[in-house]
């Protein structure tokens, strides 16, 4: 593949432009609208005015879990265990509902103080006392397999996390999690637990905005992508193509796929997580047709030989779900969207303003035909707030040929 220099996706982001807290009213955040190379601005509560009637708005219903656990050794050493994704059981819901223990991939803070042994923490809950134990099983790179167990079989792992875990707000906020984050760092439509980071484009939505969209004839549908810590990983290689993209687990209800099939050419994605999920569907349809595993590889979209139309690929998925008697498509995606990507599903995207030299900025650049500087220069010059708790943008795709 042609080299993509990550330095070309750098820009100055002063710390004071990073929003440390959200606005008191979510939908009063600023909205930048980019269409046909031109930028205008409004407030997010007016987003429906800029969306075509009969659009399909798709959002990510994942809910952030309180994934950061703090243990103290007898010596007093503080050990932080950050749960990234379940390993055994591998399914998020099975693992979070487990009452008999589970194993998660974790990052560990102050690892040098935890060379061996089992960590314990005693909790006092309304249901009675419980002791949570953590044992490190193995190490792979900078992540570790950690087995969790507890001595009260009436409690699920989700209840344990809710009781003692901390919500892992982004590291670039440079502050501790506060009680207010438990509400403000969740979207109003979040319901499926599993993320360690919020799909932040959705933080601007309120019930009033959703009601306004409905009155305007804009349809909504939902999918699930549990956001992992990899979303914060900067690209550290000079050539972006040397960066290893993290794998994410996706779940797309059959009805959402039907909705997309019926609205091709009018699909609006809320957030980069929804974009990655929706654009992965085309390649999953190809994989099902070939009898391959349901995992989209990082650079699969850039290979030649993609002859299906988007509609055909979606029909393949729907047939597969019917034949296997499933209501939800479960799959994995490692898709990396960068300049040169052909968008096959998404026409408009709602997204926040992302970090310099990030894969998310590469995705934005691909969507607007490389014109990301116009958007970010305007945002910087007009007092837009950046990153997770910052302001929002509505981007119209710069035309790459459609395949519907």
C-alpha positions as CSV (number, residue, x, y, z in Angstrom):
1,X,0.0,0.0,0.0
2,X,1.0,3.6,-0.6
3,X,2.8,5.2,2.3
4,X,0.7,7.5,4.5
5,X,2.8,9.8,6.6
6,X,1.2,10.3,10.0
7,X,2.9,13.6,10.4
8,X,0.7,14.9,7.7
9,X,-2.2,14.4,10.2
10,X,-0.7,16.5,12.9
11,X,-2.1,19.9,14.2
12,X,-1.5,22.1,17.2
13,X,-4.0,21.3,20.0
14,X,-3.4,23.5,23.1
15,X,-4.5,21.9,26.4
16,X,-7.0,24.7,27.0
17,X,-8.9,23.6,23.9
18,X,-9.5,20.1,25.3
19,X,-12.9,20.1,27.1
20,X,-12.3,18.8,30.6
21,X,-16.1,18.7,31.4
22,X,-19.2,18.6,29.3
23,X,-21.6,21.5,29.0
24,X,-24.5,21.6,31.5
25,X,-27.0,20.9,28.6
26,X,-25.7,18.3,26.2
27,X,-27.5,19.6,23.1
28,X,-26.3,23.2,23.4
29,X,-22.8,22.1,22.2
30,X,-21.6,23.8,19.0
31,X,-22.1,21.9,15.8
32,X,-19.9,22.4,12.8
33,X,-21.5,21.4,9.4
34,X,-19.2,20.5,6.5
35,X,-20.8,20.0,3.1
36,X,-19.4,20.5,-0.4
37,X,-16.2,21.9,0.9
38,X,-17.9,24.6,2.9
39,X,-18.2,25.0,6.7
40,X,-21.1,26.5,8.7
41,X,-21.9,26.3,12.4
42,X,-25.0,25.9,14.6
43,X,-25.9,24.2,17.9
44,X,-26.4,20.5,18.2
45,X,-30.0,20.8,19.1
46,X,-30.6,21.9,15.5
47,X,-28.8,18.9,13.9
48,X,-32.1,17.7,12.4
49,X,-32.3,20.8,10.2
50,X,-29.2,19.6,8.4
51,X,-30.2,16.0,7.8
52,X,-32.1,14.9,4.7
53,X,-35.7,13.8,5.3
54,X,-36.0,10.0,5.3
55,X,-32.5,9.6,6.5
56,X,-31.6,6.6,8.7
57,X,-29.6,7.6,11.8
58,X,-27.6,4.8,13.3
59,X,-26.1,5.0,16.8
60,X,-24.0,2.8,19.0
61,X,-25.9,1.6,22.1
62,X,-22.9,0.4,24.1
63,X,-22.6,1.4,27.8
64,X,-19.4,2.2,29.5
65,X,-18.5,-0.1,32.4
66,X,-16.7,0.9,35.6
67,X,-13.7,-1.1,34.3
68,X,-10.9,0.3,36.5
69,X,-10.3,-1.7,39.7
70,X,-8.0,-0.7,42.5
71,X,-6.3,-3.2,44.8
72,X,-3.9,-2.7,47.7
73,X,-1.2,-5.3,48.6
74,X,-0.4,-5.9,52.3
75,X,2.6,-3.7,51.8
76,X,0.3,-0.9,50.9
77,X,1.3,-0.8,47.2
78,X,-1.5,0.4,45.0
79,X,-2.3,-1.9,42.0
80,X,-4.6,-0.7,39.2
81,X,-6.3,-3.4,37.1
82,X,-8.0,-2.0,34.0
83,X,-10.4,-4.5,32.4
84,X,-10.2,-4.3,28.6
85,X,-12.2,-7.2,27.2
86,X,-13.5,-10.6,28.4
87,X,-11.6,-13.7,27.5
88,X,-13.4,-16.5,29.3
89,X,-16.3,-16.3,28.7
90,X,-15.4,-14.4,25.6
91,X,-19.0,-12.9,25.3
92,X,-19.4,-9.6,27.1
93,X,-22.9,-10.4,28.4
94,X,-22.0,-13.9,29.6
95,X,-18.9,-12.6,31.3
96,X,-20.6,-9.6,33.0
97,X,-23.4,-11.8,34.2
98,X,-21.1,-14.6,35.4
99,X,-21.5,-15.4,39.1
100,X,-18.7,-18.0,39.1
101,X,-15.7,-16.0,38.1
102,X,-14.2,-14.8,34.7
103,X,-11.0,-14.0,32.9
104,X,-10.4,-10.6,31.3
105,X,-7.6,-9.1,29.2
106,X,-6.3,-6.2,31.4
107,X,-3.8,-3.5,31.6
108,X,-2.0,-3.2,35.0
109,X,-0.7,-0.1,36.7
110,X,2.3,-0.5,39.0
111,X,3.0,-4.0,37.7
112,X,6.4,-4.1,39.2
113,X,4.8,-4.3,42.6
114,X,2.7,-7.3,41.6
115,X,5.1,-9.9,40.5
116,X,3.1,-12.9,41.8
117,X,0.3,-13.9,44.2
118,X,-3.4,-13.1,44.4
119,X,-4.8,-9.7,45.2
120,X,-7.8,-9.4,47.4
121,X,-10.3,-6.6,48.2
122,X,-13.1,-6.9,50.7
123,X,-16.3,-5.1,50.0
124,X,-19.3,-4.2,52.0
125,X,-22.4,-4.3,49.8
126,X,-26.1,-4.2,50.6
127,X,-26.3,-7.9,50.1
128,X,-23.5,-8.5,52.6
129,X,-19.7,-8.7,52.6
130,X,-17.8,-10.1,49.6
131,X,-14.1,-10.6,48.8
132,X,-13.0,-10.0,45.2
133,X,-9.8,-11.8,44.2
134,X,-7.6,-11.2,41.1
135,X,-4.9,-13.5,39.9
136,X,-2.5,-12.8,36.9
137,X,-2.4,-15.8,34.7
138,X,-0.2,-14.7,31.7
139,X,1.3,-11.8,29.8
140,X,1.2,-10.8,26.2
141,X,2.9,-7.5,25.3
142,X,1.5,-4.8,27.6
143,X,-1.7,-6.7,28.5
144,X,-2.3,-9.5,30.9
145,X,-4.8,-12.3,31.5
146,X,-6.4,-11.8,34.9
147,X,-8.8,-14.2,36.6
148,X,-11.4,-12.7,38.9
149,X,-13.3,-14.6,41.5
150,X,-15.5,-13.7,44.5
151,X,-17.0,-15.5,47.4
152,X,-20.6,-14.5,47.0
153,X,-22.3,-16.5,44.2
154,X,-25.3,-14.3,44.3
155,X,-23.4,-11.4,42.7
156,X,-22.5,-11.0,39.0
157,X,-19.3,-9.5,37.8
158,X,-21.3,-6.5,36.5
159,X,-22.6,-5.9,40.0
160,X,-19.0,-6.2,41.4
161,X,-17.8,-3.6,38.9
162,X,-20.7,-1.3,39.6
163,X,-20.0,-1.5,43.3
164,X,-16.2,-0.8,43.3
165,X,-15.0,-0.1,39.8
166,X,-14.1,3.4,38.6
167,X,-15.4,4.8,35.3
168,X,-12.3,5.1,33.0
169,X,-12.6,8.6,31.6
170,X,-10.0,9.4,28.9
171,X,-6.4,9.9,30.0
172,X,-6.1,13.2,28.2
173,X,-8.6,14.8,30.6
174,X,-5.8,14.7,33.1
175,X,-8.1,14.5,36.1
176,X,-9.7,11.8,38.3
177,X,-13.1,10.4,37.6
178,X,-15.9,12.4,39.4
179,X,-19.4,11.4,40.4
180,X,-20.8,13.5,37.6
181,X,-19.0,11.4,35.0
182,X,-21.1,8.4,35.8
183,X,-24.0,10.2,34.0
184,X,-22.3,12.6,31.6
185,X,-19.9,10.0,30.1
186,X,-22.8,7.8,29.0
187,X,-25.1,8.5,26.0
188,X,-28.8,8.8,26.8
189,X,-29.4,5.6,24.7
190,X,-26.6,3.5,26.2
191,X,-27.9,0.1,27.4
192,X,-25.5,-2.8,26.4
193,X,-22.6,-2.9,28.9
194,X,-19.1,-3.5,27.7
195,X,-17.2,-0.3,26.6
196,X,-14.2,1.1,28.4
197,X,-14.7,4.4,26.5
198,X,-17.8,6.2,25.4
199,X,-18.8,6.6,21.8
200,X,-18.5,10.3,22.3
201,X,-20.3,11.6,19.3
202,X,-23.5,10.3,21.0
203,X,-22.9,12.4,24.1
204,X,-24.6,15.4,22.5
205,X,-28.0,13.7,22.0
206,X,-30.9,14.3,24.3
207,X,-34.4,12.9,24.4
208,X,-35.6,16.3,22.9
209,X,-33.2,16.0,20.0
210,X,-34.3,12.4,19.3
211,X,-37.9,13.4,19.4
212,X,-37.2,16.3,17.0
213,X,-35.5,13.9,14.6
214,X,-38.6,11.6,14.7
215,X,-40.9,14.5,14.0
216,X,-38.8,15.3,10.9
217,X,-39.2,11.8,9.5
218,X,-35.7,10.7,10.3
219,X,-35.5,7.1,11.2
220,X,-33.2,5.6,13.9
221,X,-31.6,2.2,14.4
222,X,-28.9,0.9,16.7
223,X,-25.9,-1.4,16.8
224,X,-23.3,-2.3,19.3
225,X,-19.5,-1.9,19.2
226,X,-17.8,-2.1,22.6
227,X,-15.1,0.6,22.5
228,X,-11.7,-0.7,23.8
229,X,-8.7,1.1,25.1
230,X,-7.2,0.9,21.7
231,X,-9.2,3.9,20.7
232,X,-6.8,6.0,22.7
233,X,-3.7,4.5,21.1
234,X,-1.8,7.1,19.0
235,X,-0.2,6.1,15.8
236,X,3.5,5.9,16.7
237,X,4.9,4.8,13.3
238,X,6.0,7.2,10.7
239,X,3.9,5.4,8.1
240,X,0.3,5.0,9.3
241,X,0.1,1.7,7.5
242,X,2.7,0.2,9.9
243,X,0.3,0.8,12.8
244,X,-1.5,-2.3,14.1
245,X,-5.2,-1.6,14.4
246,X,-7.0,-3.1,17.4
247,X,-9.8,-5.7,17.0
248,X,-13.3,-4.8,18.1
249,X,-16.3,-7.0,18.7
250,X,-19.5,-5.9,17.0
251,X,-23.1,-6.9,17.2
252,X,-25.6,-5.7,14.6
253,X,-29.3,-6.7,15.0
254,X,-31.0,-8.2,11.9
255,X,-33.5,-5.3,11.9
256,X,-30.7,-2.7,11.7
257,X,-29.3,-4.5,8.6
258,X,-32.7,-4.4,7.1
259,X,-33.0,-0.7,7.9
260,X,-29.6,0.0,6.2
261,X,-30.6,-2.1,3.2
262,X,-33.8,-0.1,2.8
263,X,-32.0,3.3,3.3
264,X,-28.9,2.9,1.2
265,X,-27.8,6.3,0.1
266,X,-29.4,7.9,3.2
267,X,-27.4,6.4,6.1
268,X,-26.1,8.8,8.9
269,X,-23.6,7.3,11.3
270,X,-23.3,8.6,14.9
271,X,-19.6,8.3,15.7
272,X,-16.6,6.6,14.2
273,X,-17.6,3.4,16.0
274,X,-20.8,3.2,14.0
275,X,-18.9,4.1,10.8
276,X,-16.4,1.2,11.4
277,X,-19.2,-1.2,12.1
278,X,-21.4,-0.2,9.2
279,X,-18.5,-0.2,6.7
280,X,-17.4,-3.6,8.0
281,X,-20.8,-5.1,6.9
282,X,-19.8,-5.1,3.2
283,X,-16.7,-7.2,3.9
284,X,-18.6,-9.5,6.3
285,X,-21.1,-10.2,3.5
286,X,-18.2,-11.1,1.2
287,X,-16.7,-13.3,3.9
288,X,-20.0,-15.1,4.5
289,X,-20.3,-15.7,0.7
290,X,-16.8,-17.3,0.7
291,X,-17.4,-19.3,3.9
292,X,-14.7,-17.4,5.7
293,X,-14.6,-16.5,9.4
294,X,-16.4,-13.4,10.5
295,X,-13.4,-11.2,11.1
296,X,-12.6,-8.2,8.9
297,X,-8.8,-7.8,8.6
298,X,-7.1,-4.4,8.9
299,X,-6.4,-3.8,5.2
300,X,-9.0,-6.0,3.7
301,X,-10.9,-3.1,2.1
302,X,-7.8,-2.0,0.1
303,X,-7.4,-5.3,-1.7
304,X,-8.7,-5.8,-5.2
305,X,-11.6,-8.1,-6.3
306,X,-14.5,-6.5,-4.4
307,X,-17.2,-7.2,-7.0
308,X,-20.4,-7.3,-4.9
309,X,-22.6,-4.3,-4.6
310,X,-23.4,-3.1,-1.1
311,X,-27.0,-4.3,-1.4
312,X,-25.8,-7.8,-2.4
313,X,-23.5,-8.0,0.6
314,X,-26.3,-7.0,3.0
315,X,-28.6,-9.6,1.4
316,X,-25.9,-12.3,1.9
317,X,-25.8,-11.4,5.6
318,X,-29.6,-11.4,6.0
319,X,-29.8,-14.8,4.3
320,X,-27.1,-16.1,6.6
321,X,-28.9,-14.9,9.7
322,X,-32.1,-16.5,8.5
323,X,-30.4,-19.8,7.7
324,X,-28.7,-19.9,11.1
325,X,-31.8,-18.7,13.0
326,X,-29.9,-15.7,14.5
327,X,-31.4,-12.3,15.2
328,X,-28.0,-10.6,15.7
329,X,-24.8,-10.7,13.6
330,X,-21.8,-11.2,15.9
331,X,-18.4,-10.5,14.3
332,X,-15.0,-8.9,14.8
333,X,-13.5,-6.0,12.9
334,X,-10.0,-4.7,12.6
335,X,-10.9,-2.4,9.8
336,X,-8.6,0.7,9.4
337,X,-10.3,3.5,7.5
338,X,-7.8,5.9,6.0
339,X,-7.4,8.0,2.8
340,X,-8.2,5.9,-0.2
341,X,-11.0,4.0,1.5
342,X,-14.2,3.6,-0.5
343,X,-17.3,4.2,1.7
344,X,-20.1,1.9,0.7
345,X,-22.7,2.5,3.4
346,X,-22.3,5.8,5.3
347,X,-23.3,9.1,3.6
348,X,-23.1,11.5,6.6
349,X,-21.3,11.2,9.9
350,X,-21.7,12.9,13.3
351,X,-18.4,13.0,15.1
352,X,-16.4,15.0,17.7
353,X,-12.9,16.6,17.1
354,X,-10.2,14.0,17.4
355,X,-6.6,13.9,18.6
356,X,-3.7,14.7,16.2
357,X,-2.0,11.8,14.5
358,X,-4.9,9.4,15.4
359,X,-6.6,6.7,13.4
360,X,-9.8,8.6,14.0
361,X,-8.4,11.6,12.2
362,X,-7.4,9.4,9.4
363,X,-11.0,8.2,9.2
364,X,-12.3,11.7,9.1
365,X,-9.8,12.6,6.3
366,X,-10.9,9.7,4.3
367,X,-14.6,10.7,4.6
368,X,-14.0,14.3,3.5
369,X,-11.7,13.5,0.7
370,X,-8.6,14.7,2.5
371,X,-10.1,18.1,3.4
372,X,-9.8,17.7,7.2
373,X,-7.6,20.8,7.5
374,X,-10.6,23.0,6.5
375,X,-12.7,21.6,9.2
376,X,-10.1,21.6,12.0
377,X,-8.7,25.1,11.1
378,X,-12.2,26.5,11.3
379,X,-12.9,24.7,14.7
380,X,-9.7,26.0,16.2
381,X,-10.3,29.5,14.9
382,X,-13.9,29.6,16.2
383,X,-13.6,28.4,19.8
384,X,-14.8,24.8,19.3
385,X,-14.1,22.5,22.2
386,X,-12.1,19.3,21.4
387,X,-12.1,15.6,22.2
388,X,-14.5,13.5,24.2
389,X,-16.4,16.2,26.1
390,X,-16.0,18.7,23.3
391,X,-18.2,20.0,20.5
392,X,-19.5,18.1,17.5
393,X,-19.5,18.1,13.7
394,X,-21.8,16.8,10.9
395,X,-19.8,15.8,7.9
396,X,-21.1,15.0,4.4
397,X,-19.1,12.5,2.5
398,X,-17.0,13.8,-0.3
399,X,-18.0,11.8,-3.2
400,X,-16.2,8.5,-3.8
401,X,-18.1,6.3,-6.3
402,X,-21.1,4.6,-4.8
403,X,-21.7,0.9,-5.1
404,X,-25.3,0.3,-4.2
